[in-house]
Amino acid sequence: MSTEPNIVILDIGKFIADVRPLFDEMGATKLFDPLYGMYKSFKESAVRITVIGGGNCGKSRLINHLLGQNLLPVASIPSVAEMTVLSQPDGSSGWSLEGESKIRPMEQFPTYWNGPAASSKPINFHIQNALIENKPFRLAERLLPSSESPDCEKRFRQLIYSSDVVLLVMDAHAALRRDEVRFFQACMLYGIAPIIVLANSLQPFMESAYTISSCAQLSFCKTF
């Protein structure tokens, strides 16, 4: 019969905080600092979620559904504008153009979106965190790069490395695209299992069927 103790660490943050003084007493703080730095960085960094797919496949509708509000504009004409939703710990809300420090009121967004410069700069939406409990997040909508582009592999790699979770949105009414297959292959090559969302973009979201499949298990796990 084994007499080795079984140690279960339920809260890694509390465990790290408890053992740090022991390292200090032994004069081994330099050995501990990298571990503590990694934990602190992970704890404070935002969860990076990327929703990617072809034009007009249902990316914005899916994000609006996840957030529980009609935040991103939805149109029958495909948009190339890059949009990112950022959670705000102070509860502030609004929108801004990439590089701006000023957050504008949401009431001003329709005027900008219907103007001539709507797709010229990436757009950031700032909302109160209601998606991931006690954790900031960055929810980005990105257009799937064309596999015919000479730098498509580089762009695939950049998208994957800048994401913790990837939702690949595919139109259930369209044939499988070469771009989608190559991006899926790139995800698996660089060590991230994308979640595939089959979307019916021909009807409003609440009347359409969204099926989510985890490629890690290759099984359907949820249907809206």
C-alpha positions in Angstrom: 0.0 0.0 0.0 1.4 3.3 -1.0 2.0 5.9 1.7 2.7 8.8 -0.7 0.5 11.8 0.0 -2.0 12.9 -2.6 -1.8 16.6 -3.2 -4.7 18.4 -4.9 -4.2 22.1 -5.7 -7.7 23.7 -6.2 -6.5 27.3 -6.5 -3.2 27.7 -8.3 -3.2 31.4 -7.6 -3.5 30.8 -3.8 -0.9 28.1 -4.0 1.6 30.3 -5.7 1.0 33.2 -3.3 1.4 30.8 -0.3 4.7 29.3 -1.4 6.4 32.5 -2.6 7.5 33.4 1.0 9.3 30.0 1.3 11.4 30.8 -1.8 12.2 34.2 -0.4 13.4 32.7 2.9 15.6 30.2 1.1 17.1 33.0 -1.0 15.7 31.5 -4.2 13.5 34.3 -5.3 15.1 34.4 -8.7 14.0 30.8 -9.3 10.4 31.7 -8.4 10.0 35.0 -10.3 9.5 33.4 -13.8 6.7 31.2 -12.5 5.0 34.0 -10.7 5.4 36.3 -13.7 3.8 33.7 -16.0 0.8 33.3 -13.7 0.4 37.1 -13.2 0.5 37.7 -17.0 -2.1 35.0 -17.6 -4.3 36.2 -14.8 -4.3 39.8 -16.0 -4.3 39.3 -19.7 -7.6 39.2 -21.7 -8.9 36.0 -23.2 -8.5 36.4 -27.0 -11.4 35.0 -29.0 -11.3 35.3 -32.8 -14.5 34.8 -34.9 -13.3 34.2 -38.5 -15.0 33.3 -41.7 -15.9 34.4 -45.3 -17.9 37.4 -46.2 -21.6 37.4 -45.1 -21.4 34.0 -43.4 -22.9 35.1 -40.1 -19.9 36.3 -38.0 -21.6 39.4 -36.7 -24.8 37.6 -35.9 -23.0 35.0 -33.9 -21.1 37.6 -31.9 -24.3 39.5 -31.2 -25.9 36.3 -30.0 -22.9 35.5 -27.8 -23.1 39.0 -26.2 -26.9 39.0 -25.9 -27.2 42.3 -27.7 -27.3 43.8 -31.2 -23.9 45.4 -31.0 -22.2 44.7 -34.4 -24.0 45.9 -37.6 -25.5 43.1 -39.7 -26.0 43.6 -43.4 -26.6 41.5 -46.5 -23.6 43.3 -48.2 -20.3 41.7 -46.9 -18.1 44.1 -45.0 -14.3 44.1 -44.8 -14.2 46.3 -41.7 -12.3 44.7 -38.8 -14.3 44.8 -35.6 -13.2 44.0 -32.1 -15.2 43.9 -28.8 -13.2 44.8 -25.7 -14.6 44.2 -22.2 -14.3 47.2 -19.8 -13.8 46.5 -16.1 -15.2 49.9 -15.2 -18.5 49.3 -17.0 -18.0 52.0 -19.6 -19.4 51.4 -23.1 -19.1 53.0 -26.6 -16.9 52.7 -29.7 -13.7 54.0 -31.1 -11.5 53.8 -34.2 -8.2 51.9 -33.9 -5.6 54.1 -32.4 -8.1 56.5 -30.7 -8.1 57.0 -27.0 -11.5 58.7 -26.9 -14.5 56.4 -26.6 -17.5 57.8 -28.5 -21.2 57.2 -27.5 -22.9 54.3 -29.2 -25.6 56.7 -30.5 -23.0 58.2 -32.9 -22.1 54.8 -34.5 -24.9 54.5 -37.0 -24.0 57.9 -38.5 -20.4 56.8 -38.9 -21.3 53.3 -40.2 -23.5 54.7 -42.9 -20.9 57.2 -44.0 -18.2 56.9 -46.7 -15.3 56.0 -44.4 -17.0 53.1 -42.6 -14.5 50.5 -43.6 -11.3 52.6 -43.6 -10.1 51.8 -40.0 -10.6 48.9 -37.6 -13.4 49.5 -35.1 -13.3 48.8 -31.4 -16.5 48.3 -29.3 -16.2 48.8 -25.6 -18.7 47.0 -23.4 -19.1 45.8 -19.8 -17.9 42.3 -19.3 -20.9 40.0 -19.4 -19.4 37.1 -21.4 -16.6 35.6 -19.3 -16.9 35.9 -15.5 -14.0 37.7 -13.7 -11.9 37.7 -16.8 -11.4 40.4 -19.5 -11.8 39.4 -23.1 -11.1 40.5 -26.6 -13.6 39.3 -29.1 -12.4 39.9 -32.7 -14.3 39.5 -36.0 -11.9 38.8 -38.9 -12.4 38.1 -42.6 -10.9 34.8 -43.7 -7.8 35.5 -45.9 -7.9 34.1 -49.4 -5.9 31.0 -49.9 -4.9 32.5 -53.3 -3.0 35.3 -51.6 0.8 34.8 -51.7 1.1 35.6 -48.0 -2.0 33.6 -46.8 0.1 31.3 -44.6 1.7 34.2 -42.9 -1.7 35.8 -42.3 -3.1 32.5 -41.0 -0.2 32.2 -38.6 -0.7 35.7 -37.3 -4.4 35.2 -36.7 -3.8 31.9 -34.9 -0.9 33.1 -32.7 -3.0 36.2 -31.6 -5.9 33.9 -30.4 -6.7 31.7 -27.5 -9.9 30.5 -29.0 -10.9 30.4 -32.7 -14.4 30.1 -34.0 -14.4 29.3 -37.7 -17.8 30.3 -39.1 -19.0 28.5 -42.3 -22.1 28.9 -44.3 -24.1 25.7 -44.1 -25.8 26.5 -47.4 -22.6 26.9 -49.4 -20.0 24.4 -50.6 -16.8 23.9 -48.5 -14.3 26.5 -49.5 -10.6 26.0 -50.1 -9.9 28.9 -47.8 -11.7 27.2 -44.9 -9.9 23.9 -45.4 -6.5 25.6 -45.5 -7.2 27.7 -42.4 -8.4 24.6 -40.5 -5.2 22.8 -41.5 -3.1 25.7 -40.3 -4.9 25.7 -37.0 -4.1 22.1 -36.4 -0.5 22.6 -37.5 0.1 25.4 -35.1 -1.5 23.7 -32.2 -5.0 25.2 -31.8 -8.2 23.2 -32.3 -10.8 25.6 -33.9 -14.5 25.4 -33.1 -16.5 25.2 -36.3 -19.8 27.0 -36.4 -22.1 26.1 -39.2 -24.4 29.1 -39.9 -27.4 29.6 -42.1 -26.9 33.1 -43.4 -30.0 33.2 -45.5 -32.4 33.8 -42.6 -32.3 36.0 -39.5 -30.3 34.5 -36.6 -33.2 33.5 -34.4 -34.8 31.6 -37.3 -31.6 29.9 -38.4 -29.7 26.8 -37.3 -26.3 27.3 -35.7 -24.4 24.1 -35.0 -21.1 24.3 -33.1 -18.7 21.4 -33.4 -15.4 21.0 -31.5 -12.7 19.9 -33.9 -10.7 18.6 -30.9 -13.3 15.9 -30.4 -14.8 15.9 -33.9 -18.3 15.8 -32.4 -21.3 18.1 -32.4 -21.7 19.6 -28.9 -24.4 22.2 -29.1 -27.1 23.4 -31.3 -28.9 26.8 -31.0 
